[in-house]
Amino acid sequence: MLMNRIIGAFTFRKGVYAEVEQDTGFTNTAWIIVAVVAFLNQIGSYASGNLVSWLIGAVVGTIFTIIGFAV
């Protein structure tokens, strides 16, 4: 079910957006998806330098991405 929604959102199927809009329990899942994708994106973008600065950059970048999503 979740994978079908994700694939539907990536392929811009209108029915998926209406379905998610009506599902009030999907909000927590959406936040988790945003957090995971933001973290994976940040890991890829900071994949240079030493390990500590790499992890700090990934975490800070993820936090700013989630704040941006919230706004």
mmCIF file as Biopython writes it, N, C-alpha, C and O atoms, coordinates in Angstrom:
data_model
#
loop_
_atom_site.group_PDB
_atom_site.id
_atom_site.type_symbol
_atom_site.label_atom_id
_atom_site.label_alt_id
_atom_site.label_comp_id
_atom_site.label_asym_id
_atom_site.label_entity_id
_atom_site.label_seq_id
_atom_site.pdbx_PDB_ins_code
_atom_site.Cartn_x
_atom_site.Cartn_y
_atom_site.Cartn_z
_atom_site.occupancy
_atom_site.B_iso_or_equiv
_atom_site.auth_seq_id
_atom_site.auth_asym_id
_atom_site.pdbx_PDB_model_num
ATOM 1   N N  . MET A ? 1  ? 0.829  -1.196 0.000   1.0 0.0 1  A 1 
ATOM 2   C CA . MET A ? 1  ? 0.000  0.000  0.000   1.0 0.0 1  A 1 
ATOM 3   C C  . MET A ? 1  ? 0.870  1.256  0.000   1.0 0.0 1  A 1 
ATOM 4   O O  . MET A ? 1  ? 0.641  2.172  -0.789  1.0 0.0 1  A 1 
ATOM 5   N N  . LEU A ? 2  ? 1.868  1.297  0.885   1.0 0.0 2  A 1 
ATOM 6   C CA . LEU A ? 2  ? 2.728  2.465  0.959   1.0 0.0 2  A 1 
ATOM 7   C C  . LEU A ? 2  ? 3.539  2.624  -0.321  1.0 0.0 2  A 1 
ATOM 8   O O  . LEU A ? 2  ? 3.662  3.727  -0.852  1.0 0.0 2  A 1 
ATOM 9   N N  . MET A ? 3  ? 4.087  1.525  -0.810  1.0 0.0 3  A 1 
ATOM 10  C CA . MET A ? 3  ? 4.879  1.587  -2.046  1.0 0.0 3  A 1 
ATOM 11  C C  . MET A ? 3  ? 4.010  2.040  -3.221  1.0 0.0 3  A 1 
ATOM 12  O O  . MET A ? 3  ? 4.474  2.798  -4.073  1.0 0.0 3  A 1 
ATOM 13  N N  . ASN A ? 4  ? 2.774  1.591  -3.273  1.0 0.0 4  A 1 
ATOM 14  C CA . ASN A ? 4  ? 1.867  2.025  -4.344  1.0 0.0 4  A 1 
ATOM 15  C C  . ASN A ? 4  ? 1.624  3.527  -4.268  1.0 0.0 4  A 1 
ATOM 16  O O  . ASN A ? 4  ? 1.547  4.195  -5.300  1.0 0.0 4  A 1 
ATOM 17  N N  . ARG A ? 5  ? 1.504  4.059  -3.066  1.0 0.0 5  A 1 
ATOM 18  C CA . ARG A ? 5  ? 1.308  5.505  -2.903  1.0 0.0 5  A 1 
ATOM 19  C C  . ARG A ? 5  ? 2.552  6.276  -3.317  1.0 0.0 5  A 1 
ATOM 20  O O  . ARG A ? 5  ? 2.458  7.313  -3.974  1.0 0.0 5  A 1 
ATOM 21  N N  . ILE A ? 6  ? 3.715  5.768  -2.932  1.0 0.0 6  A 1 
ATOM 22  C CA . ILE A ? 6  ? 4.959  6.448  -3.289  1.0 0.0 6  A 1 
ATOM 23  C C  . ILE A ? 6  ? 5.152  6.439  -4.799  1.0 0.0 6  A 1 
ATOM 24  O O  . ILE A ? 6  ? 5.480  7.468  -5.390  1.0 0.0 6  A 1 
ATOM 25  N N  . ILE A ? 7  ? 4.954  5.299  -5.417  1.0 0.0 7  A 1 
ATOM 26  C CA . ILE A ? 7  ? 5.090  5.202  -6.877  1.0 0.0 7  A 1 
ATOM 27  C C  . ILE A ? 7  ? 4.046  6.073  -7.563  1.0 0.0 7  A 1 
ATOM 28  O O  . ILE A ? 7  ? 4.345  6.732  -8.559  1.0 0.0 7  A 1 
ATOM 29  N N  . GLY A ? 8  ? 2.833  6.081  -7.040  1.0 0.0 8  A 1 
ATOM 30  C CA . GLY A ? 8  ? 1.782  6.923  -7.600  1.0 0.0 8  A 1 
ATOM 31  C C  . GLY A ? 8  ? 2.101  8.401  -7.500  1.0 0.0 8  A 1 
ATOM 32  O O  . GLY A ? 8  ? 1.795  9.171  -8.410  1.0 0.0 8  A 1 
ATOM 33  N N  . ALA A ? 9  ? 2.717  8.801  -6.393  1.0 0.0 9  A 1 
ATOM 34  C CA . ALA A ? 9  ? 3.104  10.213 -6.229  1.0 0.0 9  A 1 
ATOM 35  C C  . ALA A ? 9  ? 4.219  10.580 -7.197  1.0 0.0 9  A 1 
ATOM 36  O O  . ALA A ? 9  ? 4.208  11.669 -7.769  1.0 0.0 9  A 1 
ATOM 37  N N  . PHE A ? 10 ? 5.186  9.676  -7.386  1.0 0.0 10 A 1 
ATOM 38  C CA . PHE A ? 10 ? 6.286  9.944  -8.315  1.0 0.0 10 A 1 
ATOM 39  C C  . PHE A ? 10 ? 5.827  9.985  -9.769  1.0 0.0 10 A 1 
ATOM 40  O O  . PHE A ? 10 ? 6.432  10.663 -10.600 1.0 0.0 10 A 1 
ATOM 41  N N  . THR A ? 11 ? 4.754  9.254  -10.069 1.0 0.0 11 A 1 
ATOM 42  C CA . THR A ? 11 ? 4.245  9.239  -11.444 1.0 0.0 11 A 1 
ATOM 43  C C  . THR A ? 11 ? 3.058  10.189 -11.628 1.0 0.0 11 A 1 
ATOM 44  O O  . THR A ? 11 ? 2.411  10.187 -12.676 1.0 0.0 11 A 1 
ATOM 45  N N  . PHE A ? 12 ? 2.781  10.993 -10.611 1.0 0.0 12 A 1 
ATOM 46  C CA . PHE A ? 12 ? 1.760  12.050 -10.665 1.0 0.0 12 A 1 
ATOM 47  C C  . PHE A ? 12 ? 0.360  11.517 -10.985 1.0 0.0 12 A 1 
ATOM 48  O O  . PHE A ? 12 ? -0.366 12.102 -11.790 1.0 0.0 12 A 1 
ATOM 49  N N  . ARG A ? 13 ? -0.009 10.403 -10.347 1.0 0.0 13 A 1 
ATOM 50  C CA . ARG A ? 13 ? -1.380 9.905  -10.494 1.0 0.0 13 A 1 
ATOM 51  C C  . ARG A ? 13 ? -2.294 10.693 -9.569  1.0 0.0 13 A 1 
ATOM 52  O O  . ARG A ? 13 ? -2.082 10.719 -8.357  1.0 0.0 13 A 1 
ATOM 53  N N  . LYS A ? 14 ? -3.303 11.329 -10.131 1.0 0.0 14 A 1 
ATOM 54  C CA . LYS A ? 14 ? -4.174 12.212 -9.353  1.0 0.0 14 A 1 
ATOM 55  C C  . LYS A ? 14 ? -4.922 11.480 -8.254  1.0 0.0 14 A 1 
ATOM 56  O O  . LYS A ? 14 ? -5.154 12.052 -7.189  1.0 0.0 14 A 1 
ATOM 57  N N  . GLY A ? 15 ? -5.301 10.246 -8.479  1.0 0.0 15 A 1 
ATOM 58  C CA . GLY A ? 15 ? -6.053 9.491  -7.485  1.0 0.0 15 A 1 
ATOM 59  C C  . GLY A ? 15 ? -5.285 9.285  -6.193  1.0 0.0 15 A 1 
ATOM 60  O O  . GLY A ? 15 ? -5.879 9.234  -5.116  1.0 0.0 15 A 1 
ATOM 61  N N  . VAL A ? 16 ? -3.974 9.167  -6.292  1.0 0.0 16 A 1 
ATOM 62  C CA . VAL A ? 16 ? -3.151 8.955  -5.106  1.0 0.0 16 A 1 
ATOM 63  C C  . VAL A ? 16 ? -3.198 10.184 -4.203  1.0 0.0 16 A 1 
ATOM 64  O O  . VAL A ? 16 ? -3.289 10.056 -2.983  1.0 0.0 16 A 1 
ATOM 65  N N  . TYR A ? 17 ? -3.137 11.361 -4.793  1.0 0.0 17 A 1 
ATOM 66  C CA . TYR A ? 17 ? -3.150 12.587 -4.004  1.0 0.0 17 A 1 
ATOM 67  C C  . TYR A ? 17 ? -4.486 12.760 -3.271  1.0 0.0 17 A 1 
ATOM 68  O O  . TYR A ? 17 ? -4.507 13.191 -2.117  1.0 0.0 17 A 1 
ATOM 69  N N  . ALA A ? 18 ? -5.588 12.430 -3.928  1.0 0.0 18 A 1 
ATOM 70  C CA . ALA A ? 18 ? -6.894 12.518 -3.281  1.0 0.0 18 A 1 
ATOM 71  C C  . ALA A ? 18 ? -7.015 11.495 -2.161  1.0 0.0 18 A 1 
ATOM 72  O O  . ALA A ? 18 ? -7.591 11.779 -1.111  1.0 0.0 18 A 1 
ATOM 73  N N  . GLU A ? 19 ? -6.468 10.302 -2.390  1.0 0.0 19 A 1 
ATOM 74  C CA . GLU A ? 19 ? -6.507 9.252  -1.375  1.0 0.0 19 A 1 
ATOM 75  C C  . GLU A ? 19 ? -5.705 9.637  -0.134  1.0 0.0 19 A 1 
ATOM 76  O O  . GLU A ? 19 ? -6.166 9.444  0.991   1.0 0.0 19 A 1 
ATOM 77  N N  . VAL A ? 20 ? -4.523 10.175 -0.336  1.0 0.0 20 A 1 
ATOM 78  C CA . VAL A ? 20 ? -3.676 10.579 0.789   1.0 0.0 20 A 1 
ATOM 79  C C  . VAL A ? 20 ? -4.284 11.765 1.523   1.0 0.0 20 A 1 
ATOM 80  O O  . VAL A ? 20 ? -4.184 11.858 2.747   1.0 0.0 20 A 1 
ATOM 81  N N  . GLU A ? 21 ? -4.907 12.664 0.790   1.0 0.0 21 A 1 
ATOM 82  C CA . GLU A ? 21 ? -5.530 13.838 1.419   1.0 0.0 21 A 1 
ATOM 83  C C  . GLU A ? 21 ? -6.634 13.424 2.378   1.0 0.0 21 A 1 
ATOM 84  O O  . GLU A ? 21 ? -6.812 14.053 3.421   1.0 0.0 21 A 1 
ATOM 85  N N  . GLN A ? 22 ? -7.379 12.376 2.043   1.0 0.0 22 A 1 
ATOM 86  C CA . GLN A ? 22 ? -8.481 11.928 2.882   1.0 0.0 22 A 1 
ATOM 87  C C  . GLN A ? 22 ? -8.020 11.035 4.032   1.0 0.0 22 A 1 
ATOM 88  O O  . GLN A ? 22 ? -8.756 10.851 5.001   1.0 0.0 22 A 1 
ATOM 89  N N  . ASP A ? 23 ? -6.819 10.482 3.938   1.0 0.0 23 A 1 
ATOM 90  C CA . ASP A ? 23 ? -6.294 9.590  4.973   1.0 0.0 23 A 1 
ATOM 91  C C  . ASP A ? 23 ? -5.595 10.409 6.054   1.0 0.0 23 A 1 
ATOM 92  O O  . ASP A ? 23 ? -4.453 10.834 5.876   1.0 0.0 23 A 1 
ATOM 93  N N  . THR A ? 24 ? -6.281 10.629 7.174   1.0 0.0 24 A 1 
ATOM 94  C CA . THR A ? 24 ? -5.720 11.465 8.238   1.0 0.0 24 A 1 
ATOM 95  C C  . THR A ? 24 ? -4.585 10.771 8.991   1.0 0.0 24 A 1 
ATOM 96  O O  . THR A ? 24 ? -3.792 11.446 9.646   1.0 0.0 24 A 1 
ATOM 97  N N  . GLY A ? 25 ? -4.488 9.475  8.918   1.0 0.0 25 A 1 
ATOM 98  C CA . GLY A ? 25 ? -3.440 8.742  9.603   1.0 0.0 25 A 1 
ATOM 99  C C  . GLY A ? 25 ? -2.125 8.704  8.839   1.0 0.0 25 A 1 
ATOM 100 O O  . GLY A ? 25 ? -1.133 8.174  9.341   1.0 0.0 25 A 1 
ATOM 101 N N  . PHE A ? 26 ? -2.105 9.251  7.647   1.0 0.0 26 A 1 
ATOM 102 C CA . PHE A ? 26 ? -0.906 9.192  6.804   1.0 0.0 26 A 1 
ATOM 103 C C  . PHE A ? 26 ? 0.097  10.285 7.128   1.0 0.0 26 A 1 
ATOM 104 O O  . PHE A ? 26 ? 1.217  10.253 6.618   1.0 0.0 26 A 1 
ATOM 105 N N  . THR A ? 27 ? -0.267 11.243 7.952   1.0 0.0 27 A 1 
ATOM 106 C CA . THR A ? 27 ? 0.607  12.379 8.251   1.0 0.0 27 A 1 
ATOM 107 C C  . THR A ? 27 ? 1.935  11.928 8.867   1.0 0.0 27 A 1 
ATOM 108 O O  . THR A ? 27 ? 2.995  12.389 8.446   1.0 0.0 27 A 1 
ATOM 109 N N  . ASN A ? 28 ? 1.888  11.043 9.846   1.0 0.0 28 A 1 
ATOM 110 C CA . ASN A ? 28 ? 3.121  10.567 10.476  1.0 0.0 28 A 1 
ATOM 111 C C  . ASN A ? 28 ? 4.001  9.829  9.472   1.0 0.0 28 A 1 
ATOM 112 O O  . ASN A ? 28 ? 5.222  9.986  9.485   1.0 0.0 28 A 1 
ATOM 113 N N  . THR A ? 29 ? 3.401  9.041  8.621   1.0 0.0 29 A 1 
ATOM 114 C CA . THR A ? 29 ? 4.158  8.322  7.599   1.0 0.0 29 A 1 
ATOM 115 C C  . THR A ? 29 ? 4.805  9.296  6.632   1.0 0.0 29 A 1 
ATOM 116 O O  . THR A ? 29 ? 5.943  9.089  6.211   1.0 0.0 29 A 1 
ATOM 117 N N  . ALA A ? 30 ? 4.096  10.350 6.276   1.0 0.0 30 A 1 
ATOM 118 C CA . ALA A ? 30 ? 4.660  11.355 5.373   1.0 0.0 30 A 1 
ATOM 119 C C  . ALA A ? 30 ? 5.869  12.038 5.997   1.0 0.0 30 A 1 
ATOM 120 O O  . ALA A ? 30 ? 6.863  12.278 5.311   1.0 0.0 30 A 1 
ATOM 121 N N  . TRP A ? 31 ? 5.800  12.352 7.282   1.0 0.0 31 A 1 
ATOM 122 C CA . TRP A ? 31 ? 6.938  12.975 7.961   1.0 0.0 31 A 1 
ATOM 123 C C  . TRP A ? 31 ? 8.137  12.032 7.999   1.0 0.0 31 A 1 
ATOM 124 O O  . TRP A ? 31 ? 9.274  12.469 7.821   1.0 0.0 31 A 1 
ATOM 125 N N  . ILE A ? 32 ? 7.896  10.761 8.225   1.0 0.0 32 A 1 
ATOM 126 C CA . ILE A ? 32 ? 8.987  9.784  8.240   1.0 0.0 32 A 1 
ATOM 127 C C  . ILE A ? 32 ? 9.628  9.673  6.869   1.0 0.0 32 A 1 
ATOM 128 O O  . ILE A ? 32 ? 10.851 9.602  6.757   1.0 0.0 32 A 1 
ATOM 129 N N  . ILE A ? 33 ? 8.810  9.657  5.828   1.0 0.0 33 A 1 
ATOM 130 C CA . ILE A ? 33 ? 9.334  9.590  4.462   1.0 0.0 33 A 1 
ATOM 131 C C  . ILE A ? 33 ? 10.190 10.818 4.169   1.0 0.0 33 A 1 
ATOM 132 O O  . ILE A ? 33 ? 11.276 10.696 3.603   1.0 0.0 33 A 1 
ATOM 133 N N  . VAL A ? 34 ? 9.714  11.990 4.547   1.0 0.0 34 A 1 
ATOM 134 C CA . VAL A ? 34 ? 10.481 13.224 4.322   1.0 0.0 34 A 1 
ATOM 135 C C  . VAL A ? 34 ? 11.809 13.170 5.066   1.0 0.0 34 A 1 
ATOM 136 O O  . VAL A ? 34 ? 12.843 13.530 4.505   1.0 0.0 34 A 1 
ATOM 137 N N  . ALA A ? 35 ? 11.797 12.728 6.314   1.0 0.0 35 A 1 
ATOM 138 C CA . ALA A ? 35 ? 13.025 12.669 7.110   1.0 0.0 35 A 1 
ATOM 139 C C  . ALA A ? 35 ? 14.034 11.686 6.517   1.0 0.0 35 A 1 
ATOM 140 O O  . ALA A ? 35 ? 15.221 11.999 6.423   1.0 0.0 35 A 1 
ATOM 141 N N  . VAL A ? 36 ? 13.578 10.515 6.123   1.0 0.0 36 A 1 
ATOM 142 C CA . VAL A ? 36 ? 14.483 9.504  5.572   1.0 0.0 36 A 1 
ATOM 143 C C  . VAL A ? 36 ? 15.072 9.961  4.240   1.0 0.0 36 A 1 
ATOM 144 O O  . VAL A ? 36 ? 16.276 9.836  4.015   1.0 0.0 36 A 1 
ATOM 145 N N  . VAL A ? 37 ? 14.230 10.485 3.365   1.0 0.0 37 A 1 
ATOM 146 C CA . VAL A ? 37 ? 14.723 10.938 2.059   1.0 0.0 37 A 1 
ATOM 147 C C  . VAL A ? 37 ? 15.672 12.125 2.221   1.0 0.0 37 A 1 
ATOM 148 O O  . VAL A ? 37 ? 16.680 12.213 1.519   1.0 0.0 37 A 1 
ATOM 149 N N  . ALA A ? 38 ? 15.357 13.035 3.139   1.0 0.0 38 A 1 
ATOM 150 C CA . ALA A ? 38 ? 16.242 14.174 3.382   1.0 0.0 38 A 1 
ATOM 151 C C  . ALA A ? 38 ? 17.596 13.716 3.904   1.0 0.0 38 A 1 
ATOM 152 O O  . ALA A ? 38 ? 18.631 14.234 3.485   1.0 0.0 38 A 1 
ATOM 153 N N  . PHE A ? 39 ? 17.594 12.745 4.818   1.0 0.0 39 A 1 
ATOM 154 C CA . PHE A ? 39 ? 18.855 12.246 5.365   1.0 0.0 39 A 1 
ATOM 155 C C  . PHE A ? 39 ? 19.681 11.540 4.288   1.0 0.0 39 A 1 
ATOM 156 O O  . PHE A ? 39 ? 20.890 11.753 4.195   1.0 0.0 39 A 1 
ATOM 157 N N  . LEU A ? 40 ? 19.041 10.709 3.484   1.0 0.0 40 A 1 
ATOM 158 C CA . LEU A ? 40 ? 19.763 10.024 2.406   1.0 0.0 40 A 1 
ATOM 159 C C  . LEU A ? 40 ? 20.330 11.019 1.402   1.0 0.0 40 A 1 
ATOM 160 O O  . LEU A ? 40 ? 21.439 10.834 0.902   1.0 0.0 40 A 1 
ATOM 161 N N  . ASN A ? 41 ? 19.583 12.061 1.109   1.0 0.0 41 A 1 
ATOM 162 C CA . ASN A ? 41 ? 20.065 13.097 0.210   1.0 0.0 41 A 1 
ATOM 163 C C  . ASN A ? 41 ? 21.283 13.804 0.798   1.0 0.0 41 A 1 
ATOM 164 O O  . ASN A ? 41 ? 22.257 14.055 0.089   1.0 0.0 41 A 1 
ATOM 165 N N  . GLN A ? 42 ? 21.232 14.122 2.071   1.0 0.0 42 A 1 
ATOM 166 C CA . GLN A ? 42 ? 22.339 14.813 2.718   1.0 0.0 42 A 1 
ATOM 167 C C  . GLN A ? 42 ? 23.573 13.923 2.821   1.0 0.0 42 A 1 
ATOM 168 O O  . GLN A ? 42 ? 24.695 14.413 2.696   1.0 0.0 42 A 1 
ATOM 169 N N  . ILE A ? 43 ? 23.385 12.635 3.046   1.0 0.0 43 A 1 
ATOM 170 C CA . ILE A ? 43 ? 24.525 11.719 3.094   1.0 0.0 43 A 1 
ATOM 171 C C  . ILE A ? 43 ? 25.261 11.739 1.760   1.0 0.0 43 A 1 
ATOM 172 O O  . ILE A ? 43 ? 26.491 11.766 1.725   1.0 0.0 43 A 1 
ATOM 173 N N  . GLY A ? 44 ? 24.518 11.726 0.677   1.0 0.0 44 A 1 
ATOM 174 C CA . GLY A ? 44 ? 25.141 11.753 -0.641  1.0 0.0 44 A 1 
ATOM 175 C C  . GLY A ? 44 ? 25.839 13.065 -0.947  1.0 0.0 44 A 1 
ATOM 176 O O  . GLY A ? 44 ? 26.862 13.080 -1.632  1.0 0.0 44 A 1 
ATOM 177 N N  . SER A ? 45 ? 25.303 14.154 -0.452  1.0 0.0 45 A 1 
ATOM 178 C CA . SER A ? 45 ? 25.889 15.448 -0.787  1.0 0.0 45 A 1 
ATOM 179 C C  . SER A ? 45 ? 27.097 15.804 0.077   1.0 0.0 45 A 1 
ATOM 180 O O  . SER A ? 45 ? 27.898 16.655 -0.309  1.0 0.0 45 A 1 
ATOM 181 N N  . TYR A ? 46 ? 27.239 15.169 1.229   1.0 0.0 46 A 1 
ATOM 182 C CA . TYR A ? 46 ? 28.370 15.454 2.111   1.0 0.0 46 A 1 
ATOM 183 C C  . TYR A ? 46 ? 29.383 14.301 2.128   1.0 0.0 46 A 1 
ATOM 184 O O  . TYR A ? 46 ? 30.131 14.152 3.095   1.0 0.0 46 A 1 
ATOM 185 N N  . ALA A ? 47 ? 29.413 13.507 1.095   1.0 0.0 47 A 1 
ATOM 186 C CA . ALA A ? 47 ? 30.254 12.306 1.080   1.0 0.0 47 A 1 
ATOM 187 C C  . ALA A ? 47 ? 31.714 12.628 0.778   1.0 0.0 47 A 1 
ATOM 188 O O  . ALA A ? 47 ? 32.336 11.958 -0.045  1.0 0.0 47 A 1 
ATOM 189 N N  . SER A ? 48 ? 32.250 13.619 1.416   1.0 0.0 48 A 1 
ATOM 190 C CA . SER A ? 48 ? 33.676 13.915 1.281   1.0 0.0 48 A 1 
ATOM 191 C C  . SER A ? 48 ? 34.181 14.461 2.606   1.0 0.0 48 A 1 
ATOM 192 O O  . SER A ? 48 ? 33.381 14.856 3.455   1.0 0.0 48 A 1 
ATOM 193 N N  . GLY A ? 49 ? 35.464 14.489 2.795   1.0 0.0 49 A 1 
ATOM 194 C CA . GLY A ? 49 ? 36.016 14.992 4.055   1.0 0.0 49 A 1 
ATOM 195 C C  . GLY A ? 49 ? 36.077 13.897 5.095   1.0 0.0 49 A 1 
ATOM 196 O O  . GLY A ? 49 ? 35.943 12.713 4.783   1.0 0.0 49 A 1 
ATOM 197 N N  . ASN A ? 50 ? 36.280 14.307 6.336   1.0 0.0 50 A 1 
ATOM 198 C CA . ASN A ? 50 ? 36.378 13.288 7.384   1.0 0.0 50 A 1 
ATOM 199 C C  . ASN A ? 50 ? 34.994 12.857 7.854   1.0 0.0 50 A 1 
ATOM 200 O O  . ASN A ? 50 ? 33.992 13.507 7.554   1.0 0.0 50 A 1 
ATOM 201 N N  . LEU A ? 51 ? 34.952 11.769 8.584   1.0 0.0 51 A 1 
ATOM 202 C CA . LEU A ? 51 ? 33.689 11.137 8.969   1.0 0.0 51 A 1 
ATOM 203 C C  . LEU A ? 51 ? 32.848 12.028 9.878   1.0 0.0 51 A 1 
ATOM 204 O O  . LEU A ? 51 ? 31.632 12.103 9.705   1.0 0.0 51 A 1 
ATOM 205 N N  . VAL A ? 52 ? 33.462 12.695 10.831  1.0 0.0 52 A 1 
ATOM 206 C CA . VAL A ? 52 ? 32.706 13.502 11.798  1.0 0.0 52 A 1 
ATOM 207 C C  . VAL A ? 52 ? 32.022 14.679 11.114  1.0 0.0 52 A 1 
ATOM 208 O O  . VAL A ? 52 ? 30.832 14.912 11.325  1.0 0.0 52 A 1 
ATOM 209 N N  . SER A ? 53 ? 32.761 15.418 10.300  1.0 0.0 53 A 1 
ATOM 210 C CA . SER A ? 53 ? 32.141 16.559 9.611   1.0 0.0 53 A 1 
ATOM 211 C C  . SER A ? 53 ? 31.103 16.087 8.602   1.0 0.0 53 A 1 
ATOM 212 O O  . SER A ? 53 ? 30.112 16.773 8.354   1.0 0.0 53 A 1 
ATOM 213 N N  . TRP A ? 54 ? 31.331 14.930 8.031   1.0 0.0 54 A 1 
ATOM 214 C CA . TRP A ? 54 ? 30.369 14.360 7.096   1.0 0.0 54 A 1 
ATOM 215 C C  . TRP A ? 54 ? 29.048 14.057 7.795   1.0 0.0 54 A 1 
ATOM 216 O O  . TRP A ? 54 ? 27.985 14.410 7.285   1.0 0.0 54 A 1 
ATOM 217 N N  . LEU A ? 55 ? 29.103 13.410 8.952   1.0 0.0 55 A 1 
ATOM 218 C CA . LEU A ? 55 ? 27.881 13.089 9.685   1.0 0.0 55 A 1 
ATOM 219 C C  . LEU A ? 55 ? 27.200 14.337 10.235  1.0 0.0 55 A 1 
ATOM 220 O O  . LEU A ? 55 ? 25.975 14.445 10.189  1.0 0.0 55 A 1 
ATOM 221 N N  . ILE A ? 56 ? 27.978 15.273 10.753  1.0 0.0 56 A 1 
ATOM 222 C CA . ILE A ? 56 ? 27.390 16.515 11.276  1.0 0.0 56 A 1 
ATOM 223 C C  . ILE A ? 56 ? 26.698 17.280 10.148  1.0 0.0 56 A 1 
ATOM 224 O O  . ILE A ? 56 ? 25.590 17.783 10.329  1.0 0.0 56 A 1 
ATOM 225 N N  . GLY A ? 57 ? 27.339 17.368 8.999   1.0 0.0 57 A 1 
ATOM 226 C CA . GLY A ? 57 ? 26.730 18.042 7.852   1.0 0.0 57 A 1 
ATOM 227 C C  . GLY A ? 57 ? 25.457 17.361 7.396   1.0 0.0 57 A 1 
ATOM 228 O O  . GLY A ? 57 ? 24.494 18.032 7.025   1.0 0.0 57 A 1 
ATOM 229 N N  . ALA A ? 58 ? 25.440 16.038 7.419   1.0 0.0 58 A 1 
ATOM 230 C CA . ALA A ? 58 ? 24.244 15.303 7.015   1.0 0.0 58 A 1 
ATOM 231 C C  . ALA A ? 58 ? 23.096 15.530 7.987   1.0 0.0 58 A 1 
ATOM 232 O O  . ALA A ? 58 ? 21.953 15.710 7.568   1.0 0.0 58 A 1 
ATOM 233 N N  . VAL A ? 59 ? 23.392 15.523 9.276   1.0 0.0 59 A 1 
ATOM 234 C CA . VAL A ? 59 ? 22.340 15.717 10.286  1.0 0.0 59 A 1 
ATOM 235 C C  . VAL A ? 59 ? 21.805 17.152 10.238  1.0 0.0 59 A 1 
ATOM 236 O O  . VAL A ? 59 ? 20.592 17.363 10.261  1.0 0.0 59 A 1 
ATOM 237 N N  . VAL A ? 60 ? 22.696 18.125 10.172  1.0 0.0 60 A 1 
ATOM 238 C CA . VAL A ? 60 ? 22.267 19.525 10.127  1.0 0.0 60 A 1 
ATOM 239 C C  . VAL A ? 60 ? 21.472 19.804 8.850   1.0 0.0 60 A 1 
ATOM 240 O O  . VAL A ? 60 ? 20.450 20.490 8.886   1.0 0.0 60 A 1 
ATOM 241 N N  . GLY A ? 61 ? 21.942 19.274 7.734   1.0 0.0 61 A 1 
ATOM 242 C CA . GLY A ? 61 ? 21.216 19.458 6.479   1.0 0.0 61 A 1 
ATOM 243 C C  . GLY A ? 61 ? 19.838 18.821 6.512   1.0 0.0 61 A 1 
ATOM 244 O O  . GLY A ? 61 ? 18.880 19.368 5.965   1.0 0.0 61 A 1 
ATOM 245 N N  . THR A ? 62 ? 19.739 17.662 7.153   1.0 0.0 62 A 1 
ATOM 246 C CA . THR A ? 62 ? 18.444 16.994 7.292   1.0 0.0 62 A 1 
ATOM 247 C C  . THR A ? 62 ? 17.492 17.827 8.140   1.0 0.0 62 A 1 
ATOM 248 O O  . THR A ? 62 ? 16.314 17.958 7.808   1.0 0.0 62 A 1 
ATOM 249 N N  . ILE A ? 63 ? 17.994 18.386 9.224   1.0 0.0 63 A 1 
ATOM 250 C CA . ILE A ? 63 ? 17.154 19.221 10.094  1.0 0.0 63 A 1 
ATOM 251 C C  . ILE A ? 63 ? 16.625 20.436 9.339   1.0 0.0 63 A 1 
ATOM 252 O O  . ILE A ? 63 ? 15.447 20.776 9.448   1.0 0.0 63 A 1 
ATOM 253 N N  . PHE A ? 64 ? 17.495 21.085 8.576   1.0 0.0 64 A 1 
ATOM 254 C CA . PHE A ? 64 ? 17.042 22.253 7.804   1.0 0.0 64 A 1 
ATOM 255 C C  . PHE A ? 64 ? 16.037 21.862 6.721   1.0 0.0 64 A 1 
ATOM 256 O O  . PHE A ? 64 ? 15.107 22.616 6.436   1.0 0.0 64 A 1 
ATOM 257 N N  . THR A ? 65 ? 16.221 20.696 6.122   1.0 0.0 65 A 1 
ATOM 258 C CA . THR A ? 65 ? 15.269 20.227 5.111   1.0 0.0 65 A 1 
ATOM 259 C C  . THR A ? 65 ? 13.906 19.958 5.725   1.0 0.0 65 A 1 
ATOM 260 O O  . THR A ? 65 ? 12.883 20.300 5.132   1.0 0.0 65 A 1 
ATOM 261 N N  . ILE A ? 66 ? 13.879 19.356 6.896   1.0 0.0 66 A 1 
ATOM 262 C CA . ILE A ? 66 ? 12.609 19.074 7.570   1.0 0.0 66 A 1 
ATOM 263 C C  . ILE A ? 66 ? 11.942 20.380 7.996   1.0 0.0 66 A 1 
ATOM 264 O O  . ILE A ? 66 ? 10.722 20.507 7.889   1.0 0.0 66 A 1 
ATOM 265 N N  . ILE A ? 67 ? 12.708 21.340 8.472   1.0 0.0 67 A 1 
ATOM 266 C CA . ILE A ? 67 ? 12.144 22.654 8.814   1.0 0.0 67 A 1 
ATOM 267 C C  . ILE A ? 67 ? 11.550 23.312 7.581   1.0 0.0 67 A 1 
ATOM 268 O O  . ILE A ? 67 ? 10.465 23.890 7.641   1.0 0.0 67 A 1 
ATOM 269 N N  . GLY A ? 68 ? 12.261 23.224 6.464   1.0 0.0 68 A 1 
ATOM 270 C CA . GLY A ? 68 ? 11.746 23.775 5.209   1.0 0.0 68 A 1 
ATOM 271 C C  . GLY A ? 68 ? 10.447 23.097 4.779   1.0 0.0 68 A 1 
ATOM 272 O O  . GLY A ? 68 ? 9.543  23.759 4.269   1.0 0.0 68 A 1 
ATOM 273 N N  . PHE A ? 69 ? 10.349 21.794 4.979   1.0 0.0 69 A 1 
ATOM 274 C CA . PHE A ? 69 ? 9.111  21.069 4.650   1.0 0.0 69 A 1 
ATOM 275 C C  . PHE A ? 69 ? 7.978  21.539 5.548   1.0 0.0 69 A 1 
ATOM 276 O O  . PHE A ? 69 ? 6.843  21.688 5.097   1.0 0.0 69 A 1 
ATOM 277 N N  . ALA A ? 70 ? 8.285  21.772 6.818   1.0 0.0 70 A 1 
ATOM 278 C CA . ALA A ? 70 ? 7.256  22.193 7.765   1.0 0.0 70 A 1 
ATOM 279 C C  . ALA A ? 70 ? 6.714  23.582 7.440   1.0 0.0 70 A 1 
ATOM 280 O O  . ALA A ? 70 ? 5.529  23.866 7.611   1.0 0.0 70 A 1 
ATOM 281 N N  . VAL A ? 71 ? 7.622  24.438 6.963   1.0 0.0 71 A 1 
ATOM 282 C CA . VAL A ? 71 ? 7.203  25.799 6.655   1.0 0.0 71 A 1 
ATOM 283 C C  . VAL A ? 71 ? 6.372  25.770 5.393   1.0 0.0 71 A 1 
ATOM 284 O O  . VAL A ? 71 ? 5.905  26.814 4.937   1.0 0.0 71 A 1 
#
